[in-house]
């Protein structure tokens, strides 16, 4: 249930990619911290269920973030229901089809960029024009991946998009900072979601390993020997969305158990 005393009391957030994975977890946490939240995703039944589970301060709607009309309708709905948008979480992502670069197709490459990169620009543009610029406040959070730092075989489409998100973040931050608006990039490593586990099972099978043995093996690359849970990502998003991070903008912040250390 929405409260009047949480860290996001009086704020309104839009979360894309909100039907599964980290999206519903972030929505629930934001509602618990006082925000009104619009959850958006292509799978309508799932996103409506996620909104119901998040609490009384949440609504859900079907949105294809690659469609300019859908994105405009999403922001329209938030403005009609809540009157403003303070926080934009560009969480929608698609892994695309695993292909070596010599097998890569323009369709696979561009479809992945449309969801993982271009959509973040579209959503940011619309919330800026409809609410944030006029009110002189707001926090935009893009969601990248450590794969965009280090690369990943058979993922030229995905890693290109995730690396570009960091540059998009910096440029947005430069443009909107003088207007009182912040933009940061949350950079997870592996997150133990259903999507990640299914990918891990495929990778384990290719190596002739059980999933548990494969997971133990890859965790040796992480100083904390651990893997993030969706709530870990949600807590960092909460920090970047709220006033505690008011002096942080243009930054890409890893949440990956130390798997890739910047600096």
Backbone torsions as a table, in degrees:
resi	resn	phi	psi	omega
1	UNK	NA	138.0	178.2
2	UNK	-64.0	137.7	176.9
3	UNK	-113.2	165.1	177.5
4	UNK	-98.8	4.0	-173.7
5	UNK	-125.6	3.3	-177.8
6	UNK	-74.7	177.3	-178.5
7	UNK	-66.0	-19.8	179.3
8	UNK	-116.9	24.6	-179.0
9	UNK	-57.0	130.4	178.9
10	UNK	83.0	0.3	-178.4
11	UNK	-97.7	156.2	176.7
12	UNK	-124.6	130.4	-178.1
13	UNK	-123.7	145.9	167.9
14	UNK	-112.8	132.8	178.0
15	UNK	-124.4	118.5	174.7
16	UNK	-91.1	166.5	-176.4
17	UNK	59.5	40.1	-166.3
18	UNK	-101.2	14.4	-177.6
19	UNK	-88.9	-29.5	-178.2
20	UNK	-144.9	175.5	175.1
21	UNK	68.1	-133.4	-176.2
22	UNK	-75.2	-25.9	-174.5
23	UNK	-54.8	-54.2	179.4
24	UNK	-63.2	-32.4	179.9
25	UNK	-68.7	-43.1	176.8
26	UNK	-63.6	-40.9	-179.4
27	UNK	-61.6	-45.5	-179.2
28	UNK	-62.7	-43.8	179.6
29	UNK	-63.7	-42.9	-179.3
30	UNK	-63.7	-41.5	177.5
31	UNK	-63.3	-43.1	178.2
32	UNK	-60.3	-28.8	-179.6
33	UNK	-94.2	15.3	169.9
34	UNK	101.0	-3.0	-176.9
35	UNK	-83.3	153.6	162.2
36	UNK	-90.8	138.6	-172.2
37	UNK	-134.9	132.0	169.3
38	UNK	-103.5	119.1	177.7
39	UNK	-96.4	130.5	-177.9
40	UNK	-127.1	138.6	177.1
41	UNK	-167.1	164.0	-179.6
42	UNK	-74.6	-30.1	-177.4
43	UNK	-89.2	97.4	-169.2
44	UNK	-60.4	-46.9	-176.6
45	UNK	-59.8	-44.0	-178.8
46	UNK	-67.6	-40.6	-176.5
47	UNK	-72.0	-31.5	175.9
48	UNK	-69.2	-37.5	175.4
49	UNK	-64.2	-41.8	179.7
50	UNK	-64.0	-39.2	178.6
51	UNK	-65.2	-41.4	178.0
52	UNK	-62.2	-42.0	-179.8
53	UNK	-68.6	-27.9	-178.2
54	UNK	-69.8	-29.3	177.4
55	UNK	125.2	-178.8	-172.8
56	UNK	-64.2	-21.3	-178.5
57	UNK	-87.8	9.8	-173.8
58	UNK	-120.2	145.6	171.3
59	UNK	-131.5	155.9	179.5
60	UNK	-126.8	155.0	175.0
61	UNK	-156.6	154.0	176.7
62	UNK	-77.4	127.9	179.0
63	UNK	-143.0	131.8	168.5
64	UNK	-98.7	108.0	-172.7
65	UNK	-71.6	-6.3	174.4
66	UNK	-87.3	-5.7	-179.5
67	UNK	-101.3	121.1	178.2
68	UNK	-60.5	-38.9	179.3
69	UNK	-63.9	-42.2	179.3
70	UNK	-64.9	-40.9	-179.8
71	UNK	-65.6	-41.9	176.6
72	UNK	-61.5	-42.0	179.7
73	UNK	-64.8	-35.1	177.9
74	UNK	-62.6	-47.7	-179.7
75	UNK	-69.5	-37.4	174.6
76	UNK	-55.9	-45.6	-178.4
77	UNK	-62.0	-43.1	178.4
78	UNK	-62.5	-41.1	-179.5
79	UNK	-67.2	-40.6	179.3
80	UNK	-66.9	-44.2	-175.9
81	UNK	-75.1	-39.0	-168.6
82	UNK	-122.7	-16.3	174.1
83	UNK	88.3	-8.0	-178.1
84	UNK	-167.6	167.7	170.1
85	UNK	-133.8	120.9	-179.9
86	UNK	-103.8	-27.1	-171.7
87	UNK	-136.1	129.1	176.3
88	UNK	-120.6	114.5	177.6
89	UNK	-103.5	104.3	-179.7
90	UNK	-85.8	77.5	-171.3
91	UNK	-99.0	-11.7	-178.4
92	UNK	-61.8	136.1	-179.5
93	UNK	-156.0	154.2	174.4
94	UNK	-139.9	136.6	-177.9
95	UNK	-77.7	-17.3	-174.7
96	UNK	69.6	-174.2	179.9
97	UNK	-95.7	131.6	179.4
98	UNK	-65.5	120.7	179.3
99	UNK	-146.3	136.6	168.6
100	UNK	-62.4	154.3	-175.5
101	UNK	-60.8	-30.8	179.9
102	UNK	-75.6	-8.7	174.6
103	UNK	-105.0	-7.2	-170.3
104	UNK	-60.5	144.8	176.5
105	UNK	-115.5	151.1	177.3
106	UNK	-62.2	-38.1	-179.6
107	UNK	-61.4	-49.2	179.9
108	UNK	-62.9	-43.7	-178.5
109	UNK	-63.3	-51.4	-175.5
110	UNK	-71.7	-35.3	177.3
111	UNK	-62.4	-38.5	179.1
112	UNK	-68.5	-44.2	178.0
113	UNK	-62.7	-34.2	-179.2
114	UNK	-60.9	-40.5	-179.0
115	UNK	-84.4	-44.0	-170.2
116	UNK	-84.5	-16.5	-176.2
117	UNK	-130.0	-60.7	-175.0
118	UNK	-60.1	-37.3	-180.0
119	UNK	-60.6	-35.6	178.6
120	UNK	-64.1	-38.1	175.9
121	UNK	-65.6	-46.2	-178.4
122	UNK	-59.9	-48.3	-178.3
123	UNK	-65.0	-40.4	178.1
124	UNK	-63.9	-45.1	179.4
125	UNK	-56.8	-45.6	-174.7
126	UNK	-70.0	-42.3	179.8
127	UNK	-70.1	-30.7	176.1
128	UNK	-65.0	-48.6	-176.9
129	UNK	-68.9	-33.4	-174.6
130	UNK	-88.5	-23.8	-173.8
131	UNK	-146.7	-53.2	-167.1
132	UNK	-65.9	-43.3	-178.0
133	UNK	-64.0	-42.5	-179.3
134	UNK	-65.4	-37.9	-175.8
135	UNK	-89.1	-14.0	177.4
136	UNK	67.9	35.6	179.3
137	UNK	-158.8	155.0	176.2
138	UNK	154.5	159.2	176.7
139	UNK	-134.5	119.7	176.9
140	UNK	-106.6	129.9	-179.6
141	UNK	-124.0	117.9	173.6
142	UNK	-93.8	154.5	-177.6
143	UNK	-120.3	109.4	179.9
144	UNK	-99.9	-148.0	179.1
145	UNK	-162.5	147.3	176.1
146	UNK	-63.8	-17.2	173.6
147	UNK	-60.1	-26.5	176.9
148	UNK	-75.6	-15.5	173.2
149	UNK	-85.2	-46.5	-166.3
150	UNK	-106.3	-13.2	-175.2
151	UNK	83.0	163.8	178.9
152	UNK	-157.6	127.5	-177.0
153	UNK	-61.6	145.4	-179.6
154	UNK	65.1	19.9	-178.1
155	UNK	-132.8	37.2	-179.7
156	UNK	-58.5	-36.4	-179.9
157	UNK	-65.4	-47.7	-174.9
158	UNK	-72.5	-47.0	-177.9
159	UNK	-66.9	-34.0	177.2
160	UNK	-62.8	-43.9	179.5
161	UNK	-65.2	-44.1	-175.6
162	UNK	-70.4	-33.4	174.9
163	UNK	-69.0	-40.9	-179.3
164	UNK	-64.4	-29.6	177.9
165	UNK	-59.3	-33.3	179.6
166	UNK	-67.7	-39.2	177.1
167	UNK	-68.7	-40.1	175.8
168	UNK	-58.7	-42.7	-179.6
169	UNK	-59.7	-47.8	-178.6
170	UNK	-63.2	-40.5	-178.0
171	UNK	-69.4	-42.9	175.5
172	UNK	-59.5	-44.4	-179.3
173	UNK	-59.2	-40.6	178.0
174	UNK	-64.5	-39.4	-175.9
175	UNK	-75.0	-38.6	-172.7
176	UNK	-100.2	-11.1	-180.0
177	UNK	-55.3	-46.9	179.1
178	UNK	-62.1	-14.1	180.0
179	UNK	-99.4	9.0	175.1
180	UNK	86.4	15.4	-175.5
181	UNK	-115.6	142.5	-179.0
182	UNK	-111.9	154.3	174.5
183	UNK	-143.2	124.7	178.4
184	UNK	-132.6	167.4	-177.9
185	UNK	-124.6	120.7	176.4
186	UNK	-91.5	126.8	-172.6
187	UNK	-119.4	90.6	177.2
188	UNK	-75.6	156.3	162.7
189	UNK	-91.8	-134.8	175.8
190	UNK	-69.4	140.9	175.7
191	UNK	-127.4	130.1	-174.3
192	UNK	-80.0	73.0	174.4
193	UNK	-103.7	172.4	178.1
194	UNK	-60.9	-40.2	178.8
195	UNK	-60.4	-46.1	-179.1
196	UNK	-66.4	-41.5	-179.2
197	UNK	-64.2	-38.5	177.3
198	UNK	-65.0	-40.1	175.7
199	UNK	-63.7	-43.0	179.4
200	UNK	-61.2	-37.8	178.5
201	UNK	-65.7	-36.0	176.1
202	UNK	-66.6	-43.6	179.2
203	UNK	-64.5	-40.4	178.7
204	UNK	-62.8	-42.5	-179.4
205	UNK	-63.2	-37.9	179.2
206	UNK	-64.1	-30.2	-179.4
207	UNK	-93.9	-0.3	-179.1
208	UNK	71.7	28.8	-178.3
209	UNK	-114.2	158.0	168.5
210	UNK	-73.2	159.3	179.1
211	UNK	-59.4	-43.0	-178.0
212	UNK	-64.2	-40.9	178.5
213	UNK	-66.8	-40.3	178.3
214	UNK	-63.2	-43.9	-179.8
215	UNK	-61.8	-44.7	177.9
216	UNK	-59.3	-40.3	-179.1
217	UNK	-64.3	-45.8	-176.7
218	UNK	-72.8	-25.7	-180.0
219	UNK	-71.8	-13.6	176.6
220	UNK	-67.0	-17.1	177.7
221	UNK	-82.3	-6.3	-177.3
222	UNK	-106.3	125.0	179.6
223	UNK	-55.0	-35.5	-179.6
224	UNK	-85.0	-4.3	179.4
225	UNK	50.7	43.8	-175.3
226	UNK	-146.4	167.9	178.5
227	UNK	-128.0	140.6	-177.6
228	UNK	-66.4	145.8	170.7
229	UNK	-103.2	158.5	179.5
230	UNK	-52.5	-34.3	-179.4
231	UNK	-66.3	-29.4	176.9
232	UNK	-64.1	-40.9	177.7
233	UNK	-67.4	-39.5	-179.5
234	UNK	-62.6	-40.5	179.8
235	UNK	-64.4	-40.1	178.4
236	UNK	-69.0	-39.1	176.2
237	UNK	-61.7	-40.1	177.6
238	UNK	-59.6	-44.2	178.7
239	UNK	-61.6	-46.8	-178.0
240	UNK	-68.9	-25.7	179.5
241	UNK	-78.7	-28.1	-171.1
242	UNK	-95.2	-179.6	-175.5
243	UNK	-71.7	-18.2	178.7
244	UNK	-61.1	-23.7	-178.3
245	UNK	-107.5	26.8	-171.9
246	UNK	-62.8	-19.4	179.0
247	UNK	-101.6	13.4	-178.6
248	UNK	-113.0	120.6	175.0
249	UNK	-153.7	152.9	179.6
250	UNK	73.2	13.3	-174.0
251	UNK	-102.5	147.8	171.4
252	UNK	-110.6	115.4	-170.6
253	UNK	-115.2	118.3	-178.0
254	UNK	-77.7	146.9	172.3
255	UNK	-136.9	82.5	-167.8
256	UNK	-147.0	26.2	178.7
257	UNK	59.9	25.2	178.5
258	UNK	82.0	13.1	-177.1
259	UNK	-62.8	-34.8	175.7
260	UNK	-133.6	115.9	-175.9
261	UNK	-103.2	123.7	-178.2
262	UNK	-98.4	136.0	176.1
263	UNK	122.2	NA	NA
